[in-house]
Structure formats: C-alpha cells, structure tokens
Amino acid sequence: MSISTKKGDFRLTDLKDQRVYKYDDRVEAIGLIDDTIAHLLLADSYCSINSIQDIILGLSNIAGYIAGYCQLN
C-alpha cells in the first residue's frame, strides 16, 4: 500500500498554514519536545512522576505555540 500527500518532498513540511523547510528551527524544536515527552512517559512507566500529565500538557502547549496553533497563557 502506498501513502501519498501529492505535495512531493522538496525538503518541506507543513506548520499550520505555511510550508517550511524540514531543517527549520521550529521543526527541530517541536521534534525535541516530542522526544522529551516520549522520554518522560518512559521514565514514568518505571517510577511514577508526580504531575506527569501537567508536564506533558505544558510541553504540548509549547509545541503548539511554536507551530502557530495556540497562544500561551
């Protein structure tokens, strides 16, 4: 099975309503936040982390802000 967005690669990706290069600092920052969330969830599976949901929500909000989807309070 083939999956295609019909946009081509051209080293670009979408952030909200704009096309940006995959090496854009915002794409890098969002990837780092995603990795941080994954590591926090892994650590939480070994030892309970207090307020893990609040931490993850905060990081997700920051990633959304960077991508242009929400405003920080």
Backbone hydrogen bonds, N-H to C=O, Kabsch-Sander energy under -0.5 kcal/mol:
donor,donor_aa,acceptor,acceptor_aa,energy
12,L,9,D,-2.5
13,T,20,V,-2.8
15,L,18,Q,-2.7
18,Q,15,L,-1.9
20,V,13,T,-2.9
22,K,11,R,-2.2
24,D,21,Y,-2.1
28,E,24,D,-2.0
29,A,25,D,-2.6
30,I,26,R,-2.4
31,G,27,V,-2.1
32,L,28,E,-2.2
33,I,29,A,-2.3
34,D,30,I,-2.4
35,D,31,G,-2.4
36,T,32,L,-2.3
37,I,33,I,-2.5
38,A,34,D,-2.2
39,H,35,D,-2.4
40,L,36,T,-2.5
41,L,37,I,-2.4
42,L,38,A,-2.0
43,A,39,H,-2.7
44,D,40,L,-2.5
45,S,41,L,-1.3
46,Y,42,L,-0.7
46,Y,43,A,-1.0
47,C,43,A,-2.2
50,N,48,S,-0.6
52,I,49,I,-1.4
55,I,51,S,-2.2
56,I,52,I,-2.6
57,L,53,Q,-2.5
58,G,54,D,-2.3
59,L,55,I,-2.4
60,S,56,I,-2.7
61,N,57,L,-2.3
62,I,58,G,-1.9
63,A,59,L,-2.3
64,G,60,S,-2.4
65,Y,61,N,-2.1
66,I,62,I,-2.5
67,A,63,A,-2.2
68,G,64,G,-0.8
68,G,65,Y,-0.7
69,Y,64,G,-3.0
70,C,64,G,-0.8
